[in-house]
């Protein structure tokens, strides 16, 4: 499988998410997506996103 380079402007590592998607682990990938979104938004402790 060719590896797609995942580049983040904020320094986020998306490799685990990619691996879950490639492995067709949809539920785990969904949970990882949520974790990544909170981390990028600086909301890991709050576990919610502000729409503003």
GUMAR-415740 format. One record per residue (C-alpha): residue number from 1; x, y, z. Coordinates in nm, 4 decimals, padded with zeros to 6 digits. Each point is the difference from the previous one (the first is absolute). Layout:
N
+-----+----------+----------+----------+
! seq !     east !    north !       up !
+-----+----------+----------+----------+
! NUM !        X !        Y !        Z !
...
+-----+----------+----------+----------+
***
This chain:
52
+-----+----------+----------+----------+
! seq !     east !    north !       up !
+-----+----------+----------+----------+
!   1 !  00.0000 !  00.0000 !  00.0000 !
!   2 !  00.1288 !  00.3449 ! -00.0889 !
!   3 !  00.0326 !  00.2285 !  00.2984 !
!   4 ! -00.1635 !  00.3389 ! -00.0341 !
!   5 !  00.1933 !  00.2706 !  00.1803 !
!   6 ! -00.2216 !  00.1589 !  00.2636 !
!   7 !  00.1075 !  00.3570 !  00.0680 !
!   8 ! -00.1575 !  00.2101 !  00.2726 !
!   9 !  00.0319 !  00.3766 !  00.0311 !
!  10 ! -00.0449 ! -00.0398 !  00.3776 !
!  11 !  00.2358 ! -00.2942 !  00.0535 !
!  12 ! -00.2693 ! -00.2659 !  00.0445 !
!  13 !  00.0956 ! -00.3608 ! -00.0700 !
!  14 ! -00.2725 ! -00.1657 ! -00.2103 !
!  15 !  00.1739 ! -00.3356 ! -00.0475 !
!  16 ! -00.2173 ! -00.1876 !  00.2510 !
!  17 ! -00.3162 !  00.1313 ! -00.1653 !
!  18 !  00.1283 ! -00.1005 ! -00.3427 !
!  19 !  00.0888 ! -00.3474 !  00.1271 !
!  20 ! -00.3458 ! -00.0498 !  00.1478 !
!  21 ! -00.1658 !  00.1100 ! -00.3236 !
!  22 !  00.2213 ! -00.2267 ! -00.2110 !
!  23 ! -00.0879 ! -00.2884 !  00.2347 !
!  24 ! -00.3722 !  00.0763 ! -00.0431 !
!  25 ! -00.0362 !  00.0531 !  00.3745 !
!  26 ! -00.2740 !  00.2582 ! -00.0371 !
!  27 ! -00.1078 !  00.0339 !  00.3651 !
!  28 !  00.3585 !  00.0370 !  00.1213 !
!  29 !  00.0713 !  00.2468 ! -00.2827 !
!  30 ! -00.3040 !  00.2038 !  00.1020 !
!  31 !  00.1236 !  00.0117 !  00.3603 !
!  32 !  00.3507 !  00.0960 ! -00.1169 !
!  33 ! -00.1456 !  00.2763 ! -00.2189 !
!  34 ! -00.1761 !  00.1432 !  00.3043 !
!  35 !  00.3209 ! -00.0197 !  00.2055 !
!  36 !  00.1980 !  00.1735 ! -00.2760 !
!  37 ! -00.2594 !  00.2766 ! -00.0345 !
!  38 !  00.0073 !  00.0732 !  00.3737 !
!  39 !  00.3801 !  00.0000 !  00.0045 !
!  40 !  00.0334 !  00.2330 ! -00.3003 !
!  41 ! -00.2606 !  00.2343 !  00.1509 !
!  42 !  00.1690 ! -00.0059 !  00.3408 !
!  43 ! -00.3130 ! -00.1514 !  00.1554 !
!  44 !  00.1295 ! -00.3328 !  00.1314 !
!  45 ! -00.1178 !  00.0668 !  00.3553 !
!  46 ! -00.3311 !  00.1634 ! -00.0919 !
!  47 ! -00.0940 ! -00.2655 ! -00.2603 !
!  48 ! -00.2217 !  00.2425 ! -00.1882 !
!  49 !  00.0561 !  00.2436 ! -00.2840 !
!  50 ! -00.1112 !  00.3636 ! -00.0035 !
!  51 ! -00.1560 !  00.1075 ! -00.3280 !
!  52 !  00.1364 !  00.3549 !  00.0262 !
+-----+----------+----------+----------+
***
